[in-house]
Amino acid sequence: MVEYLSTPPKREALELILAMLEGPAADLVRKDKRFDELGLHAGYYVEKERIVALLLEYPELMQRPVIIKGERAIIARPPEKLTALLD
């Protein structure tokens, strides 16, 4: 387990997660109250390079938990999504 706020992922780790992620890359970004407070627009953060840059600056916007197994990664929210990765 990695505490993403005390040890934010580096560029290489974010790029690897995005490469392994099942589903749209944009799903890795939380579009929550903090996202809105920063005046960000979801449509701008669909390209992997922009997502990585955003999460390097604001690691608290990373959707979690991200579970990695082998060469696959999944955002386990809701937790039921984890079942597909474990099968």
N, CA, C and O atoms as CSV, one atom per row, in Angstrom:
chain,resi,resn,atom,element,x,y,z
A,1,MET,N,N,0.848,-1.168,0.000
A,1,MET,CA,C,0.000,0.000,0.000
A,1,MET,C,C,0.897,1.235,0.000
A,1,MET,O,O,1.917,1.277,0.687
A,2,VAL,N,N,0.501,2.233,-0.778
A,2,VAL,CA,C,1.241,3.479,-0.870
A,2,VAL,C,C,0.336,4.616,-0.400
A,2,VAL,O,O,-0.782,4.768,-0.893
A,3,GLU,N,N,0.812,5.398,0.540
A,3,GLU,CA,C,0.086,6.587,0.991
A,3,GLU,C,C,0.346,7.697,-0.019
A,3,GLU,O,O,1.401,8.331,0.014
A,4,TYR,N,N,-0.593,7.933,-0.900
A,4,TYR,CA,C,-0.375,8.817,-2.041
A,4,TYR,C,C,-0.150,10.274,-1.659
A,4,TYR,O,O,0.455,11.007,-2.440
A,5,LEU,N,N,-0.605,10.725,-0.501
A,5,LEU,CA,C,-0.377,12.114,-0.109
A,5,LEU,C,C,0.980,12.299,0.567
A,5,LEU,O,O,1.634,13.321,0.362
A,6,SER,N,N,1.410,11.334,1.364
A,6,SER,CA,C,2.716,11.465,2.002
A,6,SER,C,C,3.843,11.073,1.050
A,6,SER,O,O,4.969,11.548,1.192
A,7,THR,N,N,3.544,10.212,0.084
A,7,THR,CA,C,4.509,9.809,-0.930
A,7,THR,C,C,3.819,9.862,-2.300
A,7,THR,O,O,3.443,8.826,-2.847
A,8,PRO,N,N,3.655,11.072,-2.850
A,8,PRO,CA,C,2.953,11.189,-4.135
A,8,PRO,C,C,3.683,10.422,-5.241
A,8,PRO,O,O,4.913,10.382,-5.265
A,9,PRO,N,N,2.934,9.825,-6.140
A,9,PRO,CA,C,3.574,9.088,-7.236
A,9,PRO,C,C,4.345,10.036,-8.150
A,9,PRO,O,O,3.927,11.168,-8.393
A,10,LYS,N,N,5.458,9.558,-8.640
A,10,LYS,CA,C,6.274,10.315,-9.588
A,10,LYS,C,C,5.716,10.113,-11.000
A,10,LYS,O,O,4.846,9.273,-11.229
A,11,ARG,N,N,6.232,10.894,-11.922
A,11,ARG,CA,C,5.774,10.845,-13.320
A,11,ARG,C,C,5.763,9.412,-13.857
A,11,ARG,O,O,4.773,8.980,-14.447
A,12,GLU,N,N,6.842,8.687,-13.657
A,12,GLU,CA,C,6.949,7.333,-14.207
A,12,GLU,C,C,5.856,6.419,-13.660
A,12,GLU,O,O,5.286,5.615,-14.398
A,13,ALA,N,N,5.568,6.545,-12.372
A,13,ALA,CA,C,4.528,5.708,-11.759
A,13,ALA,C,C,3.152,6.058,-12.318
A,13,ALA,O,O,2.352,5.167,-12.603
A,14,LEU,N,N,2.875,7.348,-12.474
A,14,LEU,CA,C,1.578,7.756,-13.030
A,14,LEU,C,C,1.430,7.284,-14.468
A,14,LEU,O,O,0.359,6.823,-14.862
A,15,GLU,N,N,2.485,7.394,-15.250
A,15,GLU,CA,C,2.432,6.930,-16.638
A,15,GLU,C,C,2.196,5.425,-16.699
A,15,GLU,O,O,1.456,4.941,-17.555
A,16,LEU,N,N,2.827,4.691,-15.791
A,16,LEU,CA,C,2.640,3.243,-15.753
A,16,LEU,C,C,1.207,2.887,-15.357
A,16,LEU,O,O,0.590,2.015,-15.968
A,17,ILE,N,N,0.686,3.554,-14.346
A,17,ILE,CA,C,-0.699,3.311,-13.929
A,17,ILE,C,C,-1.651,3.583,-15.085
A,17,ILE,O,O,-2.553,2.788,-15.348
A,18,LEU,N,N,-1.457,4.697,-15.775
A,18,LEU,CA,C,-2.345,5.037,-16.894
A,18,LEU,C,C,-2.245,4.012,-18.013
A,18,LEU,O,O,-3.247,3.705,-18.660
A,19,ALA,N,N,-1.055,3.480,-18.250
A,19,ALA,CA,C,-0.885,2.466,-19.298
A,19,ALA,C,C,-1.585,1.161,-18.929
A,19,ALA,O,O,-2.053,0.439,-19.809
A,20,MET,N,N,-1.658,0.857,-17.647
A,20,MET,CA,C,-2.255,-0.396,-17.189
A,20,MET,C,C,-3.743,-0.262,-16.857
A,20,MET,O,O,-4.443,-1.264,-16.712
A,21,LEU,N,N,-4.212,0.958,-16.742
A,21,LEU,CA,C,-5.574,1.207,-16.286
A,21,LEU,C,C,-6.614,0.701,-17.276
A,21,LEU,O,O,-6.514,0.917,-18.484
A,22,GLU,N,N,-7.596,0.032,-16.736
A,22,GLU,CA,C,-8.734,-0.401,-17.539
A,22,GLU,C,C,-9.764,0.713,-17.500
A,22,GLU,O,O,-10.169,1.140,-16.418
A,23,GLY,N,N,-10.185,1.180,-18.633
A,23,GLY,CA,C,-11.137,2.281,-18.696
A,23,GLY,C,C,-10.446,3.564,-19.118
A,23,GLY,O,O,-9.231,3.585,-19.314
A,24,PRO,N,N,-11.216,4.629,-19.257
A,24,PRO,CA,C,-10.654,5.905,-19.706
A,24,PRO,C,C,-9.620,6.460,-18.731
A,24,PRO,O,O,-9.792,6.382,-17.514
A,25,ALA,N,N,-8.554,7.017,-19.277
A,25,ALA,CA,C,-7.502,7.615,-18.457
A,25,ALA,C,C,-8.056,8.718,-17.564
A,25,ALA,O,O,-7.594,8.897,-16.437
A,26,ALA,N,N,-9.034,9.449,-18.058
A,26,ALA,CA,C,-9.619,10.565,-17.305
A,26,ALA,C,C,-10.253,10.101,-15.996
A,26,ALA,O,O,-10.451,10.912,-15.092
A,27,ASP,N,N,-10.572,8.818,-15.878
A,27,ASP,CA,C,-11.164,8.297,-14.644
A,27,ASP,C,C,-10.204,8.385,-13.463
A,27,ASP,O,O,-10.631,8.310,-12.311
A,28,LEU,N,N,-8.911,8.543,-13.739
A,28,LEU,CA,C,-7.930,8.622,-12.657
A,28,LEU,C,C,-7.994,9.959,-11.924
A,28,LEU,O,O,-7.401,10.109,-10.856
A,29,VAL,N,N,-8.711,10.930,-12.491
A,29,VAL,CA,C,-8.828,12.254,-11.876
A,29,VAL,C,C,-10.159,12.368,-11.149
A,29,VAL,O,O,-11.221,12.129,-11.724
A,30,ARG,N,N,-10.083,12.736,-9.876
A,30,ARG,CA,C,-11.301,12.983,-9.089
A,30,ARG,C,C,-11.880,14.330,-9.492
A,30,ARG,O,O,-11.190,15.347,-9.428
A,31,LYS,N,N,-13.122,14.344,-9.900
A,31,LYS,CA,C,-13.811,15.597,-10.229
A,31,LYS,C,C,-14.699,15.943,-9.048
A,31,LYS,O,O,-15.921,15.815,-9.112
A,32,ASP,N,N,-14.068,16.381,-7.973
A,32,ASP,CA,C,-14.777,16.643,-6.734
A,32,ASP,C,C,-14.740,18.133,-6.392
A,32,ASP,O,O,-14.443,18.974,-7.240
A,33,LYS,N,N,-15.042,18.432,-5.155
A,33,LYS,CA,C,-15.073,19.823,-4.692
A,33,LYS,C,C,-13.725,20.512,-4.908
A,33,LYS,O,O,-13.686,21.662,-5.345
A,34,ARG,N,N,-12.630,19.828,-4.610
A,34,ARG,CA,C,-11.288,20.408,-4.793
A,34,ARG,C,C,-11.037,20.727,-6.261
A,34,ARG,O,O,-10.485,21.779,-6.583
A,35,PHE,N,N,-11.436,19.833,-7.143
A,35,PHE,CA,C,-11.309,20.038,-8.593
A,35,PHE,C,C,-12.032,21.328,-8.981
A,35,PHE,O,O,-11.499,22.146,-9.731
A,36,ASP,N,N,-13.236,21.499,-8.471
A,36,ASP,CA,C,-14.024,22.701,-8.758
A,36,ASP,C,C,-13.386,23.948,-8.152
A,36,ASP,O,O,-13.352,25.002,-8.789
A,37,GLU,N,N,-12.878,23.831,-6.919
A,37,GLU,CA,C,-12.229,24.973,-6.261
A,37,GLU,C,C,-11.033,25.483,-7.061
A,37,GLU,O,O,-10.736,26.678,-7.062
A,38,LEU,N,N,-10.358,24.572,-7.735
A,38,LEU,CA,C,-9.198,24.951,-8.540
A,38,LEU,C,C,-9.602,25.542,-9.891
A,38,LEU,O,O,-8.749,25.993,-10.655
A,39,GLY,N,N,-10.904,25.540,-10.181
A,39,GLY,CA,C,-11.397,26.095,-11.439
A,39,GLY,C,C,-11.023,25.254,-12.647
A,39,GLY,O,O,-10.848,25.779,-13.746
A,40,LEU,N,N,-10.902,23.959,-12.444
A,40,LEU,CA,C,-10.497,23.058,-13.530
A,40,LEU,C,C,-11.713,22.601,-14.335
A,40,LEU,O,O,-12.847,22.647,-13.859
A,41,HIS,N,N,-11.450,22.164,-15.555
A,41,HIS,CA,C,-12.518,21.712,-16.453
A,41,HIS,C,C,-12.210,20.286,-16.904
A,41,HIS,O,O,-11.146,20.021,-17.463
A,42,ALA,N,N,-13.134,19.385,-16.661
A,42,ALA,CA,C,-12.930,17.963,-16.925
A,42,ALA,C,C,-12.536,17.682,-18.370
A,42,ALA,O,O,-11.713,16.801,-18.618
A,43,GLY,N,N,-13.098,18.401,-19.316
A,43,GLY,CA,C,-12.806,18.169,-20.725
A,43,GLY,C,C,-11.355,18.408,-21.093
A,43,GLY,O,O,-10.883,17.908,-22.114
A,44,TYR,N,N,-10.650,19.160,-20.283
A,44,TYR,CA,C,-9.240,19.452,-20.548
A,44,TYR,C,C,-8.347,18.294,-20.118
A,44,TYR,O,O,-7.237,18.146,-20.630
A,45,TYR,N,N,-8.816,17.480,-19.195
A,45,TYR,CA,C,-7.996,16.415,-18.626
A,45,TYR,C,C,-8.440,15.042,-19.118
A,45,TYR,O,O,-8.913,14.212,-18.342
A,46,VAL,N,N,-8.282,14.821,-20.408
A,46,VAL,CA,C,-8.577,13.522,-20.998
A,46,VAL,C,C,-7.319,12.903,-21.602
A,46,VAL,O,O,-7.236,11.683,-21.742
A,47,GLU,N,N,-6.346,13.729,-21.956
A,47,GLU,CA,C,-5.090,13.234,-22.518
A,47,GLU,C,C,-4.155,12.844,-21.378
A,47,GLU,O,O,-4.080,13.534,-20.362
A,48,LYS,N,N,-3.451,11.742,-21.555
A,48,LYS,CA,C,-2.591,11.209,-20.501
A,48,LYS,C,C,-1.567,12.231,-20.019
A,48,LYS,O,O,-1.319,12.332,-18.818
A,49,GLU,N,N,-0.968,12.992,-20.939
A,49,GLU,CA,C,0.060,13.963,-20.546
A,49,GLU,C,C,-0.512,15.024,-19.611
A,49,GLU,O,O,0.142,15.412,-18.643
A,50,ARG,N,N,-1.710,15.490,-19.886
A,50,ARG,CA,C,-2.343,16.501,-19.034
A,50,ARG,C,C,-2.740,15.914,-17.683
A,50,ARG,O,O,-2.639,16.583,-16.654
A,51,ILE,N,N,-3.186,14.679,-17.693
A,51,ILE,CA,C,-3.567,14.013,-16.450
A,51,ILE,C,C,-2.342,13.853,-15.552
A,51,ILE,O,O,-2.404,14.131,-14.354
A,52,VAL,N,N,-1.242,13.411,-16.128
A,52,VAL,CA,C,-0.010,13.248,-15.359
A,52,VAL,C,C,0.432,14.587,-14.778
A,52,VAL,O,O,0.758,14.668,-13.594
A,53,ALA,N,N,0.447,15.635,-15.595
A,53,ALA,CA,C,0.860,16.961,-15.121
A,53,ALA,C,C,-0.039,17.428,-13.973
A,53,ALA,O,O,0.448,17.969,-12.980
A,54,LEU,N,N,-1.331,17.219,-14.111
A,54,LEU,CA,C,-2.273,17.631,-13.063
A,54,LEU,C,C,-2.014,16.882,-11.762
A,54,LEU,O,O,-1.972,17.492,-10.693
A,55,LEU,N,N,-1.840,15.565,-11.843
A,55,LEU,CA,C,-1.663,14.764,-10.637
A,55,LEU,C,C,-0.296,14.970,-9.990
A,55,LEU,O,O,-0.142,14.758,-8.787
A,56,LEU,N,N,0.682,15.375,-10.767
A,56,LEU,CA,C,1.971,15.727,-10.179
A,56,LEU,C,C,1.841,16.993,-9.345
A,56,LEU,O,O,2.471,17.120,-8.295
A,57,GLU,N,N,1.027,17.924,-9.813
A,57,GLU,CA,C,0.837,19.175,-9.089
A,57,GLU,C,C,-0.162,19.038,-7.936
A,57,GLU,O,O,0.021,19.622,-6.867
A,58,TYR,N,N,-1.223,18.256,-8.172
A,58,TYR,CA,C,-2.290,18.098,-7.178
A,58,TYR,C,C,-2.564,16.607,-6.935
A,58,TYR,O,O,-3.573,16.086,-7.411
A,59,PRO,N,N,-1.689,15.920,-6.209
A,59,PRO,CA,C,-1.882,14.475,-6.016
A,59,PRO,C,C,-3.191,14.118,-5.317
A,59,PRO,O,O,-3.673,12.993,-5.442
A,60,GLU,N,N,-3.764,15.062,-4.588
A,60,GLU,CA,C,-5.029,14.777,-3.910
A,60,GLU,C,C,-6.181,14.555,-4.886
A,60,GLU,O,O,-7.241,14.070,-4.492
A,61,LEU,N,N,-5.981,14.903,-6.144
A,61,LEU,CA,C,-7.024,14.704,-7.158
A,61,LEU,C,C,-6.989,13.307,-7.780
A,61,LEU,O,O,-7.796,12.999,-8.658
A,62,MET,N,N,-6.066,12.468,-7.332
A,62,MET,CA,C,-6.005,11.115,-7.891
A,62,MET,C,C,-7.129,10.272,-7.317
A,62,MET,O,O,-7.300,10.179,-6.101
A,63,GLN,N,N,-7.880,9.668,-8.200
A,63,GLN,CA,C,-8.953,8.758,-7.782
A,63,GLN,C,C,-8.322,7.555,-7.092
A,63,GLN,O,O,-7.252,7.097,-7.493
A,64,ARG,N,N,-8.960,7.060,-6.087
A,64,ARG,CA,C,-8.412,5.952,-5.343
A,64,ARG,C,C,-9.532,5.101,-4.779
A,64,ARG,O,O,-10.672,5.557,-4.690
A,65,PRO,N,N,-9.232,3.907,-4.409
A,65,PRO,CA,C,-7.941,3.250,-4.480
A,65,PRO,C,C,-7.659,2.714,-5.879
A,65,PRO,O,O,-8.570,2.321,-6.608
A,66,VAL,N,N,-6.397,2.706,-6.231
A,66,VAL,CA,C,-5.947,2.083,-7.476
A,66,VAL,C,C,-5.279,0.778,-7.072
A,66,VAL,O,O,-4.344,0.763,-6.272
A,67,ILE,N,N,-5.770,-0.308,-7.635
A,67,ILE,CA,C,-5.242,-1.628,-7.324
A,67,ILE,C,C,-4.533,-2.150,-8.565
A,67,ILE,O,O,-5.081,-2.114,-9.667
A,68,ILE,N,N,-3.308,-2.637,-8.375
A,68,ILE,CA,C,-2.513,-3.166,-9.483
A,68,ILE,C,C,-2.267,-4.641,-9.230
A,68,ILE,O,O,-1.860,-5.055,-8.144
A,69,LYS,N,N,-2.527,-5.419,-10.271
A,69,LYS,CA,C,-2.250,-6.858,-10.210
A,69,LYS,C,C,-1.658,-7.250,-11.553
A,69,LYS,O,O,-2.304,-7.132,-12.594
A,70,GLY,N,N,-0.434,-7.710,-11.511
A,70,GLY,CA,C,0.238,-8.064,-12.759
A,70,GLY,C,C,0.400,-6.834,-13.630
A,70,GLY,O,O,1.007,-5.846,-13.218
A,71,GLU,N,N,-0.140,-6.898,-14.828
A,71,GLU,CA,C,-0.037,-5.781,-15.769
A,71,GLU,C,C,-1.354,-5.034,-15.919
A,71,GLU,O,O,-1.561,-4.308,-16.892
A,72,ARG,N,N,-2.243,-5.217,-14.945
A,72,ARG,CA,C,-3.547,-4.558,-14.982
A,72,ARG,C,C,-3.725,-3.674,-13.763
A,72,ARG,O,O,-3.256,-3.995,-12.671
A,73,ALA,N,N,-4.409,-2.555,-13.965
A,73,ALA,CA,C,-4.743,-1.660,-12.862
A,73,ALA,C,C,-6.219,-1.312,-12.964
A,73,ALA,O,O,-6.781,-1.212,-14.055
A,74,ILE,N,N,-6.825,-1.130,-11.810
A,74,ILE,CA,C,-8.239,-0.777,-11.780
A,74,ILE,C,C,-8.479,0.209,-10.636
A,74,ILE,O,O,-7.851,0.129,-9.581
A,75,ILE,N,N,-9.389,1.124,-10.872
A,75,ILE,CA,C,-9.830,2.017,-9.807
A,75,ILE,C,C,-10.955,1.275,-9.104
A,75,ILE,O,O,-12.024,1.068,-9.679
A,76,ALA,N,N,-10.718,0.879,-7.876
A,76,ALA,CA,C,-11.664,0.034,-7.140
A,76,ALA,C,C,-12.724,0.873,-6.441
A,76,ALA,O,O,-12.915,0.774,-5.229
A,77,ARG,N,N,-13.389,1.674,-7.201
A,77,ARG,CA,C,-14.489,2.490,-6.685
A,77,ARG,C,C,-15.628,2.366,-7.665
A,77,ARG,O,O,-15.492,2.849,-8.789
A,78,PRO,N,N,-16.697,1.778,-7.332
A,78,PRO,CA,C,-17.015,1.125,-6.061
A,78,PRO,C,C,-16.186,-0.148,-5.887
A,78,PRO,O,O,-15.634,-0.664,-6.859
A,79,PRO,N,N,-16.097,-0.650,-4.672
A,79,PRO,CA,C,-15.261,-1.816,-4.383
A,79,PRO,C,C,-15.593,-3.050,-5.224
A,79,PRO,O,O,-14.735,-3.909,-5.428
A,80,GLU,N,N,-16.812,-3.142,-5.703
A,80,GLU,CA,C,-17.219,-4.297,-6.511
A,80,GLU,C,C,-16.381,-4.422,-7.786
A,80,GLU,O,O,-16.261,-5.516,-8.337
A,81,LYS,N,N,-15.804,-3.319,-8.257
A,81,LYS,CA,C,-14.970,-3.360,-9.466
A,81,LYS,C,C,-13.730,-4.219,-9.258
A,81,LYS,O,O,-13.161,-4.731,-10.222
A,82,LEU,N,N,-13.316,-4.377,-8.036
A,82,LEU,CA,C,-12.136,-5.161,-7.724
A,82,LEU,C,C,-12.319,-6.627,-8.085
A,82,LEU,O,O,-11.342,-7.307,-8.400
A,83,THR,N,N,-13.518,-7.116,-8.046
A,83,THR,CA,C,-13.810,-8.523,-8.359
A,83,THR,C,C,-13.294,-8.898,-9.745
A,83,THR,O,O,-12.733,-9.979,-9.923
A,84,ALA,N,N,-13.479,-8.014,-10.731
A,84,ALA,CA,C,-13.033,-8.287,-12.093
A,84,ALA,C,C,-11.525,-8.467,-12.159
A,84,ALA,O,O,-11.034,-9.280,-12.943
A,85,LEU,N,N,-10.795,-7.733,-11.360
A,85,LEU,CA,C,-9.333,-7.829,-11.368
A,85,LEU,C,C,-8.857,-9.106,-10.690
A,85,LEU,O,O,-7.830,-9.660,-11.080
A,86,LEU,N,N,-9.567,-9.572,-9.706
A,86,LEU,CA,C,-9.150,-10.754,-8.956
A,86,LEU,C,C,-9.528,-12.064,-9.628
A,86,LEU,O,O,-8.976,-13.112,-9.292
A,87,ASP,N,N,-10.458,-12.020,-10.568
A,87,ASP,CA,C,-10.873,-13.251,-11.266
A,87,ASP,C,C,-9.814,-13.733,-12.221
A,87,ASP,O,O,-10.000,-14.752,-12.886
